[in-house]
Amino acid sequence: MGNNEVLNRSPHFDRIYPGKYTYREDLTPVHMAAVAMENYDIKFKEFLSGGDILVAGYNFGTGSSREQAVTCLKHGGINAIVVGSVNSTYLRNALNNGVILIECPDFIEFLRSSEKQSNPTYKLLHSCQINFSNSTLEYGERNFSFSSLGHAAQDLISAGGLENQIRSSIPNAP
């Protein structure tokens, strides 16, 4: 999964999607992606290449209850987010938008102890391989376990989010 794994050090407290863009209806998905994390690291968008896995710290999404905090990352090409822990509202928004979110604190602790970086965002040394059948994340020569995604979460992700899931269940829906 992903060819560009990016570590962003625990962006929380509403830094994922700046509030000044919340009620702007004129923003395209491309512009939403471009402003993701601008309150945290203005260079964040330079790391995105599509099909990425975002790796972050603890309490990810705290203070970012709006749906745009998920969709801006999705529009930027983030396919999965791996965190130490996540705010429950953010997790629900991620699943409702078809974004995979995995809590794997052992992996986050390993990165903190082995990859000493001072930059807020950087590309990881190795790529991550996520194996959903055995709930493991492979990084370099190491494997880390995470809790498996439940059936409801898997269904939402497979459908591409709640809106798509509902649309597919309605006969003759557009």
N, C-alpha and C positions, 0 to 999 in steps of 0.2 A: 504494500500500500504506500503510495507517496514516494517521491523521489527527492524531496527537499524537506527534511524535518527541521523545524524551526523551534527554538526554545525561546519563550517569552517569559520573563521572570514575574510571575504572579500578577498579571494586570487585573486589578480589581478596583472597587469603589468608583464605578462608572467611567473607567478609562477605555473600555473596549470600543464604545461608540459615543462620540462626544454629544452631549445633550443639545448643543446648539443646532444639530441637524435633525433632531427627533421629529419635529412637526413640519419638516420641509417635504412637500409632496413632489417636488420637481427633481429629486435626486434619482439618477439612474443606478442600477446595480453596480456599474463600473465606478461611479462616483462614491457610492456607499463603501465599496471595497477600498477605495483610495484614502478614505478618512478613518478607516479602522485603526484603532490604537494611536491616533495622532496626539492624544493627550498624554500618552505614555512613552511612545518612541516614534518620532516623526519619520524614522527610516524603516519602520516595520514593513511598509508596502514594497520596499525594495527586495525583501526576502521571499515574497510570494511568487510562485511560478505555476500554480495549478496542480491539483492532486496532492497537496501538502498535508502533513500532519502537524498540528500545532501542539507543542508540549509546553505546559505552564505549571505553575506552582500550586499553592494551596488557596482555598477560598475563591477559586476562579469564578467570576461572574457576580461576586457580591456587589450589590449596588447597581447592577445592570439588568434590571427586570424587563426592560423593553425588548421586544422581538428583534429590533434592528441590531442589538448586540450579538445576535447569532447570525442574522442574515448578512451583515456586512462581511463577516468572516467566510461564510459560504460563498458569497459573490466573489471573494478574493481567491477562491480555489481551495479553501481548507475543507478536506473531506472527513477529517477526524480530529478530535481534540483529546489529548491525554493529559490528565491533571493529577495532582496529589489529592485534592478534594474540590468539590464544586458546590456552588449555591444551588439549592433545590429548584428554585424558579428558573435559573439559567438552564439547568439540566432539562426541565420540562420544555422550555422554549427550543432547546437544541433538538430534542426528539421530535417535537411537533414540526420542525423544519427539516427533518431527515438528516440531521448531523449526528454522527457517532461521537459519543462522549464517554471516555473510559477513565475511571479512577484507578491509578496505579502508584500509590505513594512510595513503594520500594524503588521504582524506577526513578521517580523524582529525587529521592534521597541519594541514589547512586549518582545521578547527574550532578547534583550539588557538590558531592564529595570528589568527583573525578574530573569534571570539566570546569576548571576555574576560569570564569569569564567576568569581565566588569561591564560589558555592554549589556543593555537591557534586552536586546534581541540578537540572536546569532544562529548560524546554521550548525547543527550537531555534527559531531565527527563521523558518525555512522548513520546509516538509514535504519528506520524502524520497520519491522515486519510484524504485523498484527495477525495472529492466528485465532480466529473466532471459534473454531471447532474445539480447541483445547484451552481457550482463554489465556493465551500467553502473548507477550510482547518480546520480540527478539531484538536485541541491540548489540551489535558487534558479536562477541562470543557469549553474551549473557542472555538469560531468559528471565522474564518477570511475569508473575501471575496477576490476573485481575479477575474480579467477579464477572461471571457471564452475564450477557444482556438477556433480560427476560423476553418472553414471547411477544408481549405488547410492544416493547421497545424495538425488537427485531422487525415486527410488522410495520411500524411507523417508518423505520429507516428504509426498509425494502420498498415501501410505497413512495418514498421521497418526501415524506412528511404527512401531517394530518390532513391538510387540504386535499392532497392527491388521494389519500386513502378514502376519504369521504366521497370525493368525486367519482372514484372507481366503483363505489358501492351503490350509486344512484343510477338506475337505468336511464339511458339516453342523456346523461349529463354531458355538458360541453367539455 
